Amino acid sequence: QVQVAESGGGVVQAGGSLRLTCVASGNQFSINVMAWFRQAPGKERELIASISSGGTAEYADSAKGRFTIARDSGKNTVYLRADNLKPEDTAIYYCAAGRIGFPNYIYDYWGQGTQVTVSS
């Protein structure tokens, strides 16, 4: 099994920045992609960005510009930097780990989520 844990959420004023951290542990041999999602109240869960074990990063169109995903391959750790945060960025942010399938990635493991609240 794989355990996924994210951290780094909190309350930040509009215009501020946060860096979220996600660590995958356990049997990681089947993991070749990790990603960040978020879900705001009353809205669907949405992908922010993903990064493969080969280093290929992909971003949702809505996330380009203010969000950056990075990885530490030696620790199976990924980061999400969020800049110039806006109140509409308030959501629960989730980290997920999974496999590269076709035509879509398959996320098998999920963290508990970390709350990000952006105040006006």
C-alpha atoms as one frame of an Amber mdcrd trajectory, in Angstrom:
protein
   0.000   0.000   0.000   0.918   3.623  -0.464   0.296   6.426   1.970   0.009
   9.997   0.784   0.236  12.974   3.098   0.059  16.654   2.261   0.863  19.639
   4.401   1.419  23.359   4.194  -2.104  24.709   4.052  -3.309  27.592   6.121
  -4.730  31.074   5.992  -3.110  33.663   3.771  -4.112  37.132   2.679  -4.906
  37.841  -0.935  -1.741  38.350  -2.918   0.281  36.051  -0.714   1.927  32.733
  -1.458   2.005  29.217  -0.077   3.989  26.096  -0.733   2.275  22.781  -0.221
   4.187  19.553   0.294   3.126  16.010  -0.519   5.012  12.884   0.512   4.257
   9.376  -0.704   5.450   6.474   1.419   5.097   2.720   1.575   5.321   0.519
  -1.492   5.876   3.091  -4.198   6.884   0.841  -7.057   3.596   1.273  -8.867
   3.607   5.059  -8.573   4.719   6.983 -11.614   2.655  10.150 -11.403   1.674
  12.524  -8.632  -0.680  15.440  -8.809  -2.425  18.234  -6.976  -6.164  18.724
  -7.022  -8.467  21.103  -5.240 -12.129  21.263  -4.411 -13.931  24.421  -3.425
 -17.289  24.347  -1.635 -20.086  23.523  -4.034 -17.731  22.874  -6.929 -16.286
  19.848  -8.649 -12.832  18.610  -7.833 -10.376  19.975 -10.349  -6.870  19.094
 -11.357  -4.239  21.748 -10.804  -1.071  20.069 -12.027   0.607  16.692 -12.350
   4.172  15.507 -12.630   5.432  12.116 -13.736   8.392  10.139 -12.452  10.136
  11.162 -15.648   9.703  14.817 -14.782   6.956  15.711 -17.219   4.747  18.396
 -15.715   1.281  19.267 -16.939  -0.961  22.091 -15.828  -4.625  22.776 -16.103
  -5.240  25.827 -18.251  -6.751  27.649 -15.299  -3.651  27.010 -13.196  -1.007
  28.228 -15.576   0.876  31.257 -14.378   0.240  31.208 -10.626   0.877  27.564
  -9.749   4.100  25.630 -10.045   4.616  21.928  -9.406   8.020  20.507  -8.593
   9.423  17.218  -7.388  12.178  15.748  -5.291  12.639  12.419  -7.005  14.882
  11.002  -4.307  12.177  11.392  -1.657   9.113  10.811  -3.827   7.963  14.232
  -2.754   6.141  16.865  -4.750   5.497  20.512  -4.049   2.940  22.998  -5.196
   3.794  26.653  -5.064   0.836  28.979  -5.268   1.501  32.653  -5.897  -0.667
  35.750  -5.931  -3.441  33.895  -4.193  -6.998  35.085  -4.561 -10.079  34.466
  -2.426 -11.437  32.170  -5.132  -8.439  29.900  -4.546  -9.926  28.928  -1.195
 -10.400  25.163  -1.279  -9.260  21.872   0.101  -6.108  20.890  -1.725  -5.453
  17.196  -2.272  -2.393  15.291  -3.318  -2.819  12.112  -5.333  -0.501   9.381
  -6.561  -1.091   6.893  -9.315  -0.234   5.463 -12.673   0.159   6.641 -16.202
  -2.650   5.004 -18.079  -4.139   5.513 -21.471  -5.631   7.866 -22.296  -5.801
   9.253 -18.745  -3.779   9.066 -15.572  -5.200   6.787 -12.883  -4.935   8.022
  -9.308  -5.057   5.193  -6.785  -3.997   6.951  -3.596  -5.146  10.198  -2.059
  -4.154  12.322   0.865  -6.544  13.666   3.460  -6.399  17.172   2.063  -5.135
  20.430   3.451  -7.265  23.532   3.750  -6.146  26.689   2.021  -8.070  29.812
   2.919  -7.373  33.109   1.202  -8.762  36.166   2.932  -9.634  39.461   1.302
